[in-house]
Amino acid sequence: MTVEVNDDRGIVTVLQDDRYIVSKEFVESDESLDRLRHLGEYVGILLGKARLVVIAPMERAVDLRLRMLELNNHWLFYYQLYYYDDGGRLHLLDRAEWRRLRGLPKEEEWRPEVA
C-alpha cells in the first residue's frame, strides 16, 4: 500500500505483489476538484479493472456525482463516491443520498404528472 499526500489531495493505492493496482482511493479537496485531469485519472483506474473510491467535500459531491455518471455510459460504473461533512464524517453518496442533498423527494414519493 502506498499513500501520497500533497497540499490539496490524498491518494491511497493498494497493490498486489507490489505491481498490480487493486484499489485506488482519492481524497479530494475543493482545489483538487478544480483541475480537469481527475476524471481522466479515474477512467484509467477503472479501465485497469481496479476498485475506485472518491471522497469529496459535501458541497462539491453532488456535481461530482453527475460528472461521474458519464462514466456509466461507457460501462465504467464500478466505483464508490463518498462525501465528507464539516465534522470530517464520511457518507456514502448513493442515489438516495444524492437526491436528499439536491432537495429532491425520495423516489417512491415522486410521481410524474400524466396529462
Backbone as JSON, one array per atom type, in Angstrom:
{
  "sequence": "MTVEVNDDRGIVTVLQDDRYIVSKEFVESDESLDRLRHLGEYVGILLGKARLVVIAPMERAVDLRLRMLELNNHWLFYYQLYYYDDGGRLHLLDRAEWRRLRGLPKEEEWRPEVA",
  "N": [[0.85, -1.17, 0.0], [0.52, 2.21, -0.82], [0.78, 5.61, 0.11], [0.02, 8.83, -0.84], [0.35, 12.22, -0.26], [-0.42, 15.52, -0.89], [-0.57, 19.11, -1.01], [-3.33, 19.52, -1.49], [-4.65, 17.12, -1.89], [-5.19, 13.63, -1.32], [-3.99, 10.33, -1.88], [-4.54, 6.93, -1.84], [-3.12, 3.91, -2.58], [-3.6, 0.55, -3.24], [-1.69, -2.24, -3.69], [-1.06, -5.34, -5.4], [1.31, -7.79, -4.98], [3.19, -5.79, -5.15], [2.98, -4.67, -7.68], [0.56, -4.71, -9.19], [-2.28, -2.72, -9.43], [-4.84, -2.81, -7.16], [-6.72, -1.31, -5.85], [-7.64, 2.11, -5.73], [-7.82, 5.05, -3.96], [-9.1, 8.27, -3.7], [-8.83, 11.24, -1.96], [-10.33, 14.08, -2.24], [-10.14, 17.68, -2.53], [-11.57, 21.02, -2.52], [-9.82, 22.52, -4.12], [-8.37, 20.54, -5.54], [-10.39, 19.39, -7.04], [-10.94, 21.35, -8.85], [-9.19, 21.06, -10.91], [-9.02, 19.68, -14.15], [-8.04, 17.18, -14.79], [-8.62, 15.05, -13.11], [-10.86, 13.37, -13.68], [-9.98, 11.96, -15.9], [-7.94, 10.49, -14.72], [-9.45, 8.83, -13.08], [-10.81, 7.32, -15.0], [-8.68, 5.88, -16.13], [-7.98, 4.2, -14.01], [-10.31, 2.68, -13.68], [-10.44, 1.44, -16.2], [-8.3, -0.22, -15.91], [-9.38, -2.16, -14.39], [-9.43, -1.88, -11.64], [-10.48, -1.14, -8.27], [-12.21, 1.8, -7.51], [-12.4, 4.55, -5.39], [-13.77, 7.59, -4.48], [-13.53, 10.44, -2.54], [-15.06, 13.33, -1.6], [-15.54, 16.87, -0.85], [-18.6, 17.8, 0.79], [-20.03, 19.93, -0.4], [-19.26, 19.82, -3.04], [-19.77, 17.28, -3.92], [-22.25, 16.55, -5.03], [-22.28, 17.65, -7.64], [-20.01, 16.38, -8.62], [-20.85, 13.72, -8.65], [-22.69, 13.78, -10.75], [-20.97, 14.26, -12.91], [-19.45, 11.93, -12.81], [-21.34, 10.04, -13.45], [-21.34, 10.07, -16.18], [-19.38, 8.28, -16.83], [-20.66, 5.87, -16.54], [-22.0, 5.5, -18.92], [-20.1, 4.37, -20.48], [-19.74, 1.89, -19.5], [-18.27, 1.96, -17.17], [-18.75, 1.7, -14.26], [-18.04, 0.79, -11.76], [-17.37, 2.02, -9.15], [-17.07, 3.87, -6.08], [-18.54, 6.58, -4.41], [-18.02, 8.99, -2.0], [-18.8, 11.51, 0.44], [-17.48, 14.06, 2.57], [-18.42, 15.68, 5.56], [-18.63, 18.83, 7.4], [-17.7, 18.09, 9.88], [-15.93, 16.12, 9.3], [-16.89, 13.58, 8.94], [-17.61, 10.63, 7.06], [-19.81, 9.92, 4.34], [-21.72, 7.77, 2.36], [-22.37, 8.44, -0.99], [-24.91, 7.64, -2.51], [-27.62, 7.06, -4.82], [-30.03, 7.76, -3.46], [-29.09, 9.39, -1.36], [-27.91, 11.4, -2.84], [-30.17, 12.52, -4.05], [-31.4, 13.52, -1.74], [-29.53, 15.48, -0.89], [-29.76, 17.21, -3.02], [-32.22, 18.22, -2.58], [-34.42, 16.94, -3.55], [-37.46, 14.96, -3.73], [-37.9, 11.73, -2.13], [-37.53, 8.8, -4.11], [-39.71, 6.96, -4.14], [-41.77, 8.59, -3.42], [-42.05, 10.38, -5.46], [-43.98, 11.08, -8.26], [-44.62, 11.12, -11.66], [-46.47, 13.62, -13.43], [-49.34, 12.89, -15.25], [-50.7, 13.79, -18.23]],
  "CA": [[0.0, 0.0, 0.0], [1.25, 3.47, -0.83], [-0.01, 6.79, 0.46], [0.58, 10.08, -1.33], [-0.38, 13.38, 0.23], [0.15, 16.82, -1.22], [-1.29, 20.21, -0.35], [-4.78, 19.56, -1.65], [-5.2, 15.83, -2.31], [-4.57, 12.42, -0.8], [-4.22, 9.15, -2.72], [-4.15, 5.65, -1.24], [-3.07, 2.88, -3.61], [-3.38, -0.81, -2.74], [-1.03, -3.02, -4.73], [-0.86, -6.77, -5.21], [2.67, -8.15, -5.37], [3.89, -4.52, -5.41], [2.96, -4.34, -9.11], [-0.76, -4.56, -9.76], [-3.18, -1.87, -8.64], [-6.08, -3.46, -6.78], [-7.65, -0.27, -5.44], [-7.08, 3.46, -5.6], [-8.77, 5.92, -3.27], [-8.74, 9.68, -3.78], [-9.48, 12.18, -1.05], [-10.25, 15.33, -2.99], [-10.49, 18.95, -1.88], [-12.1, 21.98, -3.49], [-8.76, 22.89, -5.04], [-8.03, 19.44, -6.44], [-11.51, 19.16, -7.96], [-10.93, 22.39, -9.88], [-8.36, 20.61, -12.02], [-9.8, 18.85, -15.05], [-7.42, 15.89, -15.06], [-9.0, 13.97, -12.2], [-11.77, 12.42, -14.32], [-9.14, 11.1, -16.73], [-7.27, 9.56, -13.82], [-10.45, 7.86, -12.65], [-11.05, 6.42, -16.13], [-7.53, 4.99, -16.24], [-8.06, 3.19, -12.95], [-11.43, 1.79, -13.99], [-10.07, 0.62, -17.35], [-7.37, -1.22, -15.41], [-10.18, -3.09, -13.59], [-9.17, -1.68, -10.21], [-11.56, -0.52, -7.5], [-12.04, 3.24, -7.38], [-13.18, 5.25, -4.37], [-13.52, 9.03, -4.5], [-14.09, 11.12, -1.38], [-15.08, 14.75, -1.95], [-16.28, 17.73, 0.09], [-20.05, 17.71, 0.62], [-20.51, 20.97, -1.29], [-18.89, 19.5, -4.42], [-20.06, 15.88, -4.22], [-23.44, 16.43, -5.88], [-21.87, 17.9, -9.02], [-19.06, 15.34, -9.0], [-21.61, 12.51, -8.99], [-23.24, 13.94, -12.09], [-19.88, 14.07, -13.87], [-19.04, 10.53, -12.8], [-22.37, 9.25, -14.12], [-20.96, 9.97, -17.59], [-18.59, 7.06, -16.97], [-21.59, 4.74, -16.63], [-22.33, 5.32, -20.32], [-19.01, 3.59, -21.07], [-19.68, 0.68, -18.68], [-17.28, 2.15, -16.11], [-19.61, 2.07, -13.14], [-17.63, 0.1, -10.55], [-16.7, 2.96, -8.27], [-17.87, 4.35, -4.94], [-18.37, 8.01, -4.17], [-18.34, 9.41, -0.64], [-18.52, 12.91, 0.75], [-17.21, 14.33, 3.98], [-19.1, 16.88, 6.03], [-17.78, 19.77, 8.14], [-17.12, 17.39, 11.02], [-15.0, 15.11, 8.82], [-17.54, 12.27, 8.84], [-17.83, 10.15, 5.7], [-21.15, 9.47, 4.0], [-21.83, 7.21, 1.02], [-23.23, 9.23, -1.86], [-25.66, 6.82, -3.46], [-28.7, 7.82, -5.49], [-30.97, 8.31, -2.48], [-28.42, 10.49, -0.66], [-27.75, 12.46, -3.83], [-31.47, 13.19, -4.15], [-31.61, 14.26, -0.5], [-28.68, 16.67, -0.92], [-30.28, 18.13, -4.05], [-33.53, 18.7, -2.16], [-35.46, 16.24, -4.31], [-38.19, 13.98, -2.91], [-37.5, 10.34, -2.27], [-38.05, 8.27, -5.38], [-41.01, 6.34, -4.01], [-42.77, 9.64, -3.26], [-42.16, 11.13, -6.69], [-44.82, 10.51, -9.3], [-44.77, 12.08, -12.76], [-47.83, 14.01, -13.77], [-49.79, 12.36, -16.52], [-51.7, 14.72, -18.77]],
  "C": [[0.89, 1.23, 0.0], [0.27, 4.59, -0.53], [0.73, 8.01, -0.06], [-0.29, 11.21, -0.79], [0.34, 14.62, -0.26], [-0.73, 17.89, -0.59], [-2.79, 20.1, -0.4], [-5.41, 18.22, -2.02], [-4.44, 14.69, -1.65], [-4.94, 11.24, -1.68], [-3.69, 7.92, -1.99], [-4.23, 4.6, -2.34], [-2.77, 1.55, -2.96], [-2.85, -1.63, -3.91], [-1.01, -4.49, -4.37], [0.52, -7.1, -5.77], [3.5, -6.92, -5.74], [3.91, -4.12, -6.88], [1.57, -4.0, -9.63], [-1.65, -3.72, -8.85], [-4.49, -2.62, -8.42], [-7.14, -2.4, -6.5], [-6.92, 1.06, -5.38], [-8.17, 4.34, -5.02], [-8.25, 7.34, -3.3], [-9.53, 10.46, -2.74], [-9.27, 13.56, -1.66], [-10.61, 16.52, -2.11], [-11.11, 19.85, -2.93], [-11.06, 22.31, -4.55], [-8.44, 21.77, -6.02], [-9.15, 19.17, -7.43], [-11.59, 20.22, -9.05], [-10.07, 22.01, -11.08], [-9.14, 19.61, -12.86], [-9.26, 17.44, -15.18], [-7.95, 14.75, -14.21], [-9.95, 12.95, -12.84], [-11.0, 11.46, -15.22], [-8.38, 10.09, -15.89], [-8.23, 8.45, -13.38], [-10.71, 6.83, -13.76], [-9.92, 5.41, -16.26], [-7.57, 3.88, -15.21], [-9.16, 2.19, -13.26], [-11.12, 0.91, -15.2], [-9.08, -0.46, -16.96], [-8.05, -2.24, -14.5], [-9.87, -3.02, -12.1], [-10.38, -1.01, -9.57], [-11.24, 0.95, -7.32], [-12.96, 3.78, -6.3], [-12.78, 6.72, -4.43], [-14.25, 9.63, -3.31], [-13.95, 12.62, -1.63], [-15.77, 15.56, -0.87], [-17.77, 17.7, -0.23], [-20.56, 18.72, -0.41], [-20.24, 20.65, -2.76], [-19.34, 18.11, -4.85], [-21.25, 15.71, -5.15], [-23.07, 16.62, -7.34], [-20.89, 16.83, -9.5], [-19.8, 14.05, -9.38], [-22.21, 12.61, -10.38], [-22.16, 13.74, -13.15], [-19.48, 12.6, -13.94], [-20.08, 9.63, -13.44], [-22.11, 9.13, -15.62], [-20.15, 8.71, -17.84], [-19.48, 5.84, -17.14], [-21.97, 4.46, -18.09], [-21.28, 4.48, -21.05], [-18.76, 2.31, -20.27], [-18.59, 0.77, -17.61], [-18.02, 2.61, -14.86], [-19.2, 1.4, -11.83], [-16.74, 1.01, -9.7], [-17.63, 3.3, -7.11], [-17.54, 5.82, -4.72], [-18.86, 8.32, -2.76], [-18.17, 10.92, -0.55], [-18.22, 13.02, 2.23], [-17.85, 15.66, 4.35], [-18.12, 17.75, 6.81], [-17.1, 19.12, 9.34], [-16.13, 16.3, 10.61], [-15.58, 13.72, 8.72], [-17.79, 11.92, 7.38], [-19.26, 9.65, 5.53], [-21.12, 8.93, 2.57], [-22.79, 8.07, 0.2], [-23.85, 8.32, -2.92], [-26.79, 7.67, -4.04], [-29.64, 8.48, -4.5], [-30.35, 9.5, -1.74], [-28.21, 11.67, -1.59], [-29.06, 13.24, -3.97], [-31.75, 14.04, -2.9], [-30.8, 15.56, -0.49], [-29.14, 17.69, -1.95], [-31.62, 18.72, -3.65], [-34.67, 18.08, -2.93], [-36.19, 15.26, -3.42], [-37.62, 12.59, -3.1], [-38.17, 9.76, -3.5], [-39.43, 7.66, -5.23], [-42.12, 7.37, -3.82], [-43.01, 10.4, -4.56], [-43.01, 10.4, -7.71], [-44.92, 11.53, -10.43], [-46.24, 12.41, -13.01], [-48.17, 13.47, -15.14], [-50.9, 13.27, -17.02], [-52.76, 14.0, -19.54]]
}
